[in-house]
C-alpha cells in the first residue's frame, strides 16, 4: 500500500515554490558538504556541477570535505559542523531514529553499482560459507546488499564472518592483499578487481530492486534558515546529472572525474559506461515514501531502531519537498 506522504511532499513543494521561487545567480554562499571518501564516482554530478559553473550560477560555493565512512559524515551534519552529508541512506535513518536533528534530502544514486568479488580460488557464492567478507559497517547499507545477494544463493547470515571498512578503496586494499576472502566493490575498483584476477560472483543490482544506494542528509536547523540556498544546490546537482547523462559529454565527464579521483582514464571510462547502463543518477532524486519504506523494511533485519518504524518519523516534508520543485 502506498503512503499518503507523496501527496504531503507535493503540497510542501508547491508551498516552497511559492515562497522561494527558482534560484537566481547571486553572490555565492558557502555550503559545507561531507562526502564518504574522496573523489568517488557517486559524486560525479557534483564535480560536474562545480566544473561547469552550475553551482556558482546558483549562488553556491561548495566546500567538499571527505569522511572515512557515512556514519562519520552524518555525525558531522548532525553536529552542525557540516551542512550536508552524502553516503548510504541507512545511516541517516538510523541517526534520525536516535534523535539526530537531520533530514533526508534527496537520492544521490538510485541503483547500487556494487558487485561481489572473491579470491581467485573461490568460484561460487556457496563457497563463501565460513569465509571472511568485508563490508562497509555493521549497520551500513552494504550489509543489506550483501544479505540480499547471498540469501537467494543459499548462504545465510551467520554462515560467514564479517569485517568492516568504510570505503571501497579500503575494502579493495584488503581483498587485493589477501586479508579477506570476499568484498563488495563499486567501480572503478571492481574493474581493477577483474584486472588482478579476482572472481566476480554477482552484481548487486540484480538483487536489490527498489533499494537506492546513496543520498543526502542535511542539518535541519541550517536547512530551515537556508532554503533558497539549498534549492540552488539541488538545482545545480540536477543540471550536473543531466549533463552526465548526455553521451556527447562522455570524454569531458571522464576528464572531470580523473582529475578528482586520480584514477586512470581507462577505469573511469569503464565506470562511466557502467553507470550510464545502470541509469545510476536521476534528475530530481526525490525521496518518495515507498523508497523510505523499502529501506526501513530492509533494515528491520538489523533490529537497531529505538522507536516506531513509521515512515513519517524519518522525513521532513518541508525539506524533502525542495527536491520535488527542481525543474
Secondary structure, DSSP 8 states (H G I E B T S, - for coil): ---THHHHHHHHHHHHHHHH-S----S-EEEEEEEESSS-GGGHHHHHHHHTTHHHHTTEEEEEEEESSHHHHHHHHHHTS-SEEEEEHHHHHHHHHTT--EEEEEEEESS---EEEE-TT--SGGGGTT-EEEES-TTSHHHHHHHHHHGGGT--TTSSEEEE-SSHHHHHHHHHTTSSSEEEE-TTHHHHHHHTT-EEEEEGGGT-TT---EEEEEEHHHHHH-HHHHHHHHHHHHHHHHHHT-GGGHHHHHHHHHHHH---HHHHHHHHHHHHHHT---SS----HHHHHHHHHHHTTT---SS---GGGG--HHHHHHHHT--
